[in-house]
Amino acid sequence: MDTEKKSSEQTAEEPKKDIGEIVGELVVSGATVLAHTAAEAVVKRVRKATAKTAPAKAIAKVVKKARKSSRASKVAKSKSKSKAKSGVKRAGKKVSKKAGKKSATKKTKKKSRKSRR
């Protein structure tokens, strides 16, 4: 807590404002706030009105399609990257499967030769 008393020098530096000045500042600040609020309301109305027009609807459609296509391309890119990474892993599996198939075909050939004799 600040319990020290202020010196008389500090109070002497700040001159007291006249009541007229204080009221004037309050009026100006109130008018500023009111004008700002009114401006925001007008902007909202204008946005709503323009959103209902045909050109704005057309622009909204184009933007929506562009977003969808960009999302699809991002998904495709991510899938192609994952395929490229996993392709190396799968190559070993494919080789082992092929090797298994070759050995199976050799067995069938041997059986077919035995059946001929």
LOLUM-888119 format. One record per residue: x, y, z of N, C-alpha, C in turn. Coordinates in steps of 0.001 Angstrom, whole numbers, plus 500000, padded with zeros to 6 digits. Layout:
N
<rec n_u="X" n_v="Y" n_w="Z" ca_u="X" ca_v="Y" ca_w="Z" c_u="X" c_v="Y" c_w="Z"/>
...
This chain:
117
<rec n_u="500830" n_v="498811" n_w="500000" ca_u="500000" ca_v="500000" ca_w="500000" c_u="500869" c_v="501245" c_w="500000"/>
<rec n_u="500387" n_v="502224" n_w="499317" ca_u="501106" ca_v="503488" ca_w="499245" c_u="500503" c_v="504434" c_w="500275"/>
<rec n_u="501205" n_v="504585" n_w="501400" ca_u="500680" ca_v="505433" ca_w="502478" c_u="501351" c_v="506785" c_w="502522"/>
<rec n_u="502296" n_v="506994" n_w="501626" ca_u="502993" ca_v="508274" ca_w="501632" c_u="502072" c_v="509365" c_w="501103"/>
<rec n_u="502142" n_v="510498" n_w="501718" ca_u="501333" ca_v="511631" ca_w="501273" c_u="502023" c_v="512306" c_w="500099"/>
<rec n_u="501239" n_v="512786" n_w="499155" ca_u="501796" ca_v="513484" ca_w="498012" c_u="502213" c_v="514871" c_w="498441"/>
<rec n_u="503295" n_v="515297" n_w="497894" ca_u="503771" ca_v="516639" ca_w="498253" c_u="502911" c_v="517683" c_w="497546"/>
<rec n_u="502970" n_v="518854" n_w="498046" ca_u="502171" ca_v="519950" ca_w="497486" c_u="502702" c_v="520366" c_w="496120"/>
<rec n_u="503952" n_v="520004" n_w="495818" ca_u="504550" ca_v="520372" ca_w="494527" c_u="503854" c_v="519627" c_w="493386"/>
<rec n_u="503532" n_v="518328" n_w="493601" ca_u="502902" ca_v="517546" ca_w="492544" c_u="501503" c_v="518076" c_w="492235"/>
<rec n_u="500779" n_v="518461" n_w="493225" ca_u="499439" ca_v="518984" ca_w="492993" c_u="499481" c_v="520349" c_w="492334"/>
<rec n_u="500531" n_v="521078" n_w="492594" ca_u="500653" ca_v="522414" ca_w="492007" c_u="500969" c_v="522331" c_w="490516"/>
<rec n_u="501636" n_v="521238" n_w="490076" ca_u="501993" ca_v="521100" ca_w="488657" c_u="500753" c_v="520881" c_w="487784"/>
<rec n_u="499777" n_v="520144" n_w="488295" ca_u="498585" ca_v="519850" ca_w="487523" c_u="497505" c_v="520881" c_w="487842"/>
<rec n_u="497246" n_v="521786" n_w="486928" ca_u="496203" ca_v="522782" ca_w="487207" c_u="494828" c_v="522131" c_w="487134"/>
<rec n_u="493929" n_v="522586" n_w="487967" ca_u="492576" ca_v="522037" ca_w="487968" c_u="491849" c_v="522516" c_w="486716"/>
<rec n_u="491092" n_v="521571" n_w="486116" ca_u="490357" ca_v="521909" ca_w="484904" c_u="489053" c_v="522606" c_w="485278"/>
<rec n_u="488649" n_v="523458" n_w="484408" ca_u="487381" ca_v="524156" ca_w="484598" c_u="486235" c_v="523168" c_w="484343"/>
<rec n_u="485110" n_v="523367" n_w="484971" ca_u="483955" ca_v="522485" ca_w="484817" c_u="483498" c_v="522470" c_w="483364"/>
<rec n_u="483588" n_v="523563" n_w="482703" ca_u="483202" ca_v="523650" ca_w="481288" c_u="484064" c_v="522737" c_w="480425"/>
<rec n_u="485353" n_v="522680" n_w="480713" ca_u="486258" ca_v="521825" ca_w="479951" c_u="485935" c_v="520349" c_w="480187"/>
<rec n_u="485656" n_v="520008" n_w="481441" ca_u="485338" ca_v="518613" ca_w="481772" c_u="484056" c_v="518186" c_w="481062"/>
<rec n_u="483033" n_v="519038" n_w="481125" ca_u="481766" ca_v="518721" ca_w="480453" c_u="481978" c_v="518639" c_w="478946"/>
<rec n_u="482781" n_v="519520" n_w="478400" ca_u="483067" ca_v="519511" ca_w="476962" c_u="483735" c_v="518207" c_w="476530"/>
<rec n_u="484688" n_v="517743" n_w="477309" ca_u="485368" ca_v="516484" ca_w="476992" c_u="484402" c_v="515304" c_w="477054"/>
<rec n_u="483516" n_v="515334" n_w="478054" ca_u="482529" ca_v="514261" ca_w="478160" c_u="481581" c_v="514246" c_w="476953"/>
<rec n_u="481162" n_v="515426" n_w="476537" ca_u="480266" ca_v="515521" ca_w="475382" c_u="480963" c_v="515018" c_w="474122"/>
<rec n_u="482196" n_v="515416" n_w="473945" ca_u="482954" ca_v="514989" ca_w="472765" c_u="483156" c_v="513476" c_w="472767"/>
<rec n_u="483517" n_v="512920" n_w="473911" ca_u="483740" ca_v="511473" ca_w="473970" c_u="482429" c_v="510715" c_w="473737"/>
<rec n_u="481334" n_v="511234" n_w="474286" ca_u="480036" ca_v="510598" ca_w="474055" c_u="479633" c_v="510642" c_w="472591"/>
<rec n_u="479860" n_v="511783" n_w="471956" ca_u="479530" ca_v="511923" ca_w="470536" c_u="480399" c_v="510993" c_w="469688"/>
<rec n_u="481650" n_v="510858" n_w="470079" ca_u="482553" ca_v="509971" ca_w="469345" c_u="482080" c_v="508521" c_w="469427"/>
<rec n_u="481709" n_v="508092" n_w="470617" ca_u="481229" ca_v="506716" ca_w="470807" c_u="479948" c_v="506491" c_w="470012"/>
<rec n_u="479041" n_v="507470" n_w="470060" ca_u="477782" ca_v="507361" ca_w="469336" c_u="478018" c_v="507285" c_w="467826"/>
<rec n_u="478912" n_v="508124" n_w="467321" ca_u="479214" ca_v="508121" ca_w="465889" c_u="479845" c_v="506798" c_w="465465"/>
<rec n_u="480713" n_v="506272" n_w="466306" ca_u="481363" ca_v="504993" ca_w="465998" c_u="480333" c_v="503868" c_w="465932"/>
<rec n_u="479425" n_v="503840" n_w="466889" ca_u="478380" ca_v="502811" ca_w="466917" c_u="477473" c_v="502929" c_w="465700"/>
<rec n_u="477120" n_v="504145" n_w="465350" ca_u="476265" ca_v="504363" ca_w="464184" c_u="476970" c_v="503917" c_w="462903"/>
<rec n_u="478245" n_v="504224" n_w="462813" ca_u="479007" ca_v="503819" ca_w="461624" c_u="479069" c_v="502300" c_w="461512"/>
<rec n_u="479260" n_v="501609" n_w="462620" ca_u="479294" ca_v="500148" ca_w="462597" c_u="477956" c_v="499579" c_w="462149"/>
<rec n_u="476871" n_v="500158" n_w="462626" ca_u="475537" ca_v="499690" ca_w="462234" c_u="475307" c_v="499872" c_w="460734"/>
<rec n_u="475736" n_v="501001" n_w="460198" ca_u="475581" ca_v="501259" ca_w="458768" c_u="476395" c_v="500252" c_w="457958"/>
<rec n_u="477608" n_v="499980" n_w="458401" ca_u="478462" ca_v="499029" ca_w="457683" c_u="477827" c_v="497641" c_w="457677"/>
<rec n_u="477247" n_v="497229" n_w="458786" ca_u="476587" ca_v="495914" ca_w="458849" c_u="475412" c_v="495851" c_w="457886"/>
<rec n_u="474634" n_v="496921" n_w="457840" ca_u="473489" ca_v="496940" ca_w="456921" c_u="473944" c_v="496871" c_w="455471"/>
<rec n_u="474975" n_v="497607" n_w="455153" ca_u="475487" ca_v="497607" ca_w="453784" c_u="476015" c_v="496225" c_w="453418"/>
<rec n_u="476712" n_v="495577" n_w="454322" ca_u="477224" ca_v="494230" ca_w="454056" c_u="476088" c_v="493261" c_w="453787"/>
<rec n_u="475051" n_v="493311" n_w="454609" ca_u="473904" ca_v="492421" ca_w="454419" c_u="473224" c_v="492687" c_w="453085"/>
<rec n_u="473082" n_v="493965" n_w="452743" ca_u="472412" ca_v="494316" ca_w="451489" c_u="473221" c_v="493855" c_w="450286"/>
<rec n_u="474516" n_v="494044" n_w="450317" ca_u="475344" ca_v="493644" ca_w="449179" c_u="475470" c_v="492125" c_w="449086"/>
<rec n_u="475373" n_v="491441" n_w="450195" ca_u="475463" ca_v="489979" ca_w="450163" c_u="474274" c_v="489372" c_w="449442"/>
<rec n_u="473172" n_v="490096" n_w="449394" ca_u="471959" ca_v="489590" ca_w="448741" c_u="471936" c_v="489872" c_w="447244"/>
<rec n_u="472833" n_v="490672" n_w="446735" ca_u="472836" ca_v="491002" ca_w="445315" c_u="473399" c_v="489846" c_w="444494"/>
<rec n_u="473059" n_v="489809" n_w="443221" ca_u="473491" ca_v="488719" ca_w="442337" c_u="475018" c_v="488668" c_w="442165"/>
<rec n_u="475687" n_v="489793" n_w="441922" ca_u="477145" ca_v="489710" ca_w="441761" c_u="477848" c_v="489178" c_w="443010"/>
<rec n_u="477360" n_v="489575" n_w="444165" ca_u="477982" ca_v="489097" ca_w="445402" c_u="477770" c_v="487605" c_w="445579"/>
<rec n_u="476579" n_v="487124" n_w="445195" ca_u="476319" ca_v="485687" ca_w="445286" c_u="477218" c_v="484914" c_w="444327"/>
<rec n_u="477425" n_v="485456" n_w="443145" ca_u="478293" ca_v="484798" ca_w="442176" c_u="479722" c_v="484730" c_w="442685"/>
<rec n_u="480175" n_v="485820" n_w="443287" ca_u="481529" ca_v="485840" ca_w="443842" c_u="481651" c_v="484830" c_w="444978"/>
<rec n_u="480618" n_v="484735" n_w="445789" ca_u="480639" ca_v="483783" ca_w="446894" c_u="480734" c_v="482351" c_w="446383"/>
<rec n_u="480034" n_v="482059" n_w="445279" ca_u="480108" ca_v="480714" ca_w="444690" c_u="481513" c_v="480403" c_w="444210"/>
<rec n_u="482118" n_v="481373" n_w="443538" ca_u="483467" ca_v="481170" ca_w="443013" c_u="484448" c_v="480929" c_w="444147"/>
<rec n_u="484319" n_v="481704" n_w="445202" ca_u="485210" ca_v="481543" ca_w="446345" c_u="485009" c_v="480179" c_w="446983"/>
<rec n_u="483773" n_v="479752" n_w="447082" ca_u="483469" ca_v="478454" ca_w="447690" c_u="484069" c_v="477316" c_w="446866"/>
<rec n_u="483938" n_v="477392" n_w="445552" ca_u="484512" ca_v="476364" ca_w="444679" c_u="486026" c_v="476355" c_w="444762"/>
<rec n_u="486610" n_v="477540" n_w="444824" ca_u="488069" ca_v="477628" ca_w="444911" c_u="488566" c_v="476995" c_w="446203"/>
<rec n_u="487849" n_v="477215" n_w="447279" ca_u="488237" ca_v="476615" ca_w="448555" c_u="488155" c_v="475098" c_w="448479"/>
<rec n_u="487084" n_v="474588" n_w="447872" ca_u="486930" ca_v="473137" ca_w="447758" c_u="488058" c_v="472533" c_w="446928"/>
<rec n_u="488384" n_v="473172" n_w="445805" ca_u="489424" ca_v="472631" ca_w="444942" c_u="490788" c_v="472697" c_w="445613"/>
<rec n_u="491021" n_v="473747" n_w="446378" ca_u="492308" ca_v="473843" ca_w="447062" c_u="492405" c_v="472780" c_w="448142"/>
<rec n_u="491287" n_v="472504" n_w="448816" ca_u="491289" ca_v="471436" ca_w="449823" c_u="491536" c_v="470093" c_w="449165"/>
<rec n_u="490894" n_v="469851" n_w="448020" ca_u="491058" ca_v="468581" ca_w="447323" c_u="492495" c_v="468408" c_w="446850"/>
<rec n_u="493091" n_v="469481" n_w="446351" ca_u="494469" ca_v="469377" ca_w="445888" c_u="495416" c_v="469141" c_w="447057"/>
<rec n_u="495120" n_v="469746" n_w="448207" ca_u="495954" ca_v="469506" ca_w="449380" c_u="495858" c_v="468054" c_w="449815"/>
<rec n_u="494657" n_v="467495" n_w="449778" ca_u="494457" ca_v="466100" ca_w="450167" c_u="495184" c_v="465190" c_w="449183"/>
<rec n_u="495083" n_v="465496" n_w="447892" ca_u="495746" ca_v="464682" ca_w="446882" c_u="497258" c_v="464739" c_w="447052"/>
<rec n_u="497777" n_v="465915" n_w="447343" ca_u="499218" ca_v="466047" ca_w="447547" c_u="499668" c_v="465244" c_w="448752"/>
<rec n_u="498893" n_v="465307" n_w="449815" ca_u="499282" ca_v="464574" ca_w="451016" c_u="499215" c_v="463074" c_w="450765"/>
<rec n_u="498233" n_v="462614" n_w="449985" ca_u="498130" ca_v="461193" ca_w="449671" c_u="499294" c_v="460755" c_w="448787"/>
<rec n_u="499664" n_v="461580" n_w="447816" ca_u="500761" ca_v="461204" ca_w="446927" c_u="502074" c_v="461149" c_w="447696"/>
<rec n_u="502232" n_v="462046" n_w="448668" ca_u="503438" ca_v="462010" ca_w="449486" c_u="503473" c_v="460747" c_w="450322"/>
<rec n_u="502314" n_v="460363" n_w="450872" ca_u="502285" ca_v="459160" ca_w="451694" c_u="502516" c_v="457926" c_w="450833"/>
<rec n_u="502029" n_v="457932" n_w="449591" ca_u="502268" ca_v="456800" ca_w="448696" c_u="503745" c_v="456699" c_w="448353"/>
<rec n_u="504368" n_v="457820" n_w="448114" ca_u="505778" ca_v="457813" ca_w="447769" c_u="506604" c_v="457279" c_w="448931"/>
<rec n_u="506249" n_v="457664" n_w="450126" ca_u="506987" ca_v="457189" ca_w="451294" c_u="506720" c_v="455712" c_w="451536"/>
<rec n_u="505461" n_v="455289" n_w="451420" ca_u="505120" ca_v="453914" ca_w="451720" c_u="505439" c_v="453001" c_w="450553"/>
<rec n_u="505657" n_v="453547" n_w="449366" ca_u="505977" ca_v="452741" ca_w="448200" c_u="507269" c_v="451978" c_w="448389"/>
<rec n_u="508214" n_v="452552" n_w="449057" ca_u="509488" ca_v="451890" ca_w="449310" c_u="509267" c_v="450695" c_w="450220"/>
<rec n_u="508435" n_v="450868" n_w="451210" ca_u="508143" ca_v="449778" ca_w="452121" c_u="507387" c_v="448663" c_w="451421"/>
<rec n_u="506467" n_v="449042" n_w="450561" ca_u="505647" ca_v="448051" ca_w="449876" c_u="506454" c_v="447268" c_w="448854"/>
<rec n_u="507484" n_v="447869" n_w="448306" ca_u="508271" ca_v="447197" ca_w="447290" c_u="508830" c_v="445885" c_w="447834"/>
<rec n_u="509286" n_v="445900" n_w="449048" ca_u="509811" ca_v="444675" ca_w="449656" c_u="508725" c_v="443637" c_w="449817"/>
<rec n_u="507549" n_v="444048" n_w="450167" ca_u="506442" ca_v="443120" ca_w="450327" c_u="506051" c_v="442519" c_w="448983"/>
<rec n_u="506035" n_v="443336" n_w="447935" ca_u="505658" ca_v="442847" ca_w="446621" c_u="506660" c_v="441809" c_w="446125"/>
<rec n_u="507912" n_v="442057" n_w="446375" ca_u="508945" ca_v="441125" ca_w="445948" c_u="508754" c_v="439787" c_w="446645"/>
<rec n_u="508460" n_v="439836" n_w="447925" ca_u="508281" ca_v="438586" ca_w="448648" c_u="507045" c_v="437846" c_w="448151"/>
<rec n_u="506015" n_v="438568" n_w="447785" ca_u="504817" ca_v="437926" ca_w="447263" c_u="505102" c_v="437286" c_w="445915"/>
<rec n_u="505848" n_v="437994" n_w="445083" ca_u="506187" ca_v="437452" ca_w="443769" c_u="507026" c_v="436191" c_w="443912"/>
<rec n_u="507931" n_v="436230" n_w="444851" ca_u="508773" ca_v="435062" ca_w="445060" c_u="507916" c_v="433880" c_w="445501"/>
<rec n_u="506928" n_v="434141" n_w="446323" ca_u="506020" ca_v="433092" ca_w="446772" c_u="505212" c_v="432535" c_w="445609"/>
<rec n_u="504802" n_v="433360" n_w="444699" ca_u="504015" ca_v="432926" ca_w="443551" c_u="504870" c_v="432068" c_w="442619"/>
<rec n_u="506122" n_v="432450" n_w="442443" ca_u="507002" ca_v="431687" ca_w="441561" c_u="507214" c_v="430282" c_w="442099"/>
<rec n_u="507397" n_v="430191" n_w="443394" ca_u="507612" ca_v="428864" ca_w="443963" c_u="506350" c_v="428030" c_w="443844"/>
<rec n_u="505200" n_v="428657" n_w="443921" ca_u="503941" ca_v="427942" ca_w="443785" c_u="503783" c_v="427441" c_w="442356"/>
<rec n_u="504184" n_v="428227" n_w="441395" ca_u="504061" ca_v="427797" ca_w="440000" c_u="505014" c_v="426653" c_w="439700"/>
<rec n_u="506182" n_v="426629" n_w="440323" ca_u="507126" ca_v="425532" ca_w="440111" c_u="506534" c_v="424229" c_w="440629"/>
<rec n_u="505859" n_v="424287" n_w="441759" ca_u="505255" ca_v="423086" ca_w="442327" c_u="504174" c_v="422544" c_w="441404"/>
<rec n_u="503387" n_v="423435" n_w="440817" ca_u="502324" ca_v="422972" ca_w="439926" c_u="502911" c_v="422352" c_w="438672"/>
<rec n_u="504032" n_v="422885" n_w="438215" ca_u="504677" ca_v="422312" ca_w="437040" c_u="505170" c_v="420904" c_w="437334"/>
<rec n_u="505732" n_v="420743" n_w="438534" ca_u="506231" ca_v="419424" ca_w="438898" c_u="505089" c_v="418426" c_w="438976"/>
<rec n_u="503973" n_v="418830" n_w="439525" ca_u="502815" ca_v="417957" ca_w="439628" c_u="502307" c_v="417583" c_w="438245"/>
<rec n_u="502313" n_v="418554" n_w="437348" ca_u="501804" ca_v="418270" ca_w="436002" c_u="502713" c_v="417281" c_w="435285"/>
<rec n_u="504016" n_v="417317" n_w="435514" ca_u="504945" ca_v="416365" ca_w="434914" c_u="504719" c_v="414973" c_w="435463"/>
<rec n_u="504478" n_v="414885" n_w="436783" ca_u="504229" ca_v="413592" ca_w="437387" c_u="502939" c_v="412978" c_w="436859"/>
<rec n_u="501948" n_v="413813" n_w="436644" ca_u="500668" ca_v="413312" ca_w="436181" c_u="500783" c_v="412800" c_w="434745"/>
<rec n_u="501714" n_v="413304" n_w="433983" ca_u="501902" ca_v="412879" ca_w="432596" c_u="502529" c_v="411481" c_w="432555"/>
<rec n_u="503355" n_v="411137" n_w="433526" ca_u="504065" ca_v="409859" ca_w="433497" c_u="503201" c_v="408756" c_w="433863"/>
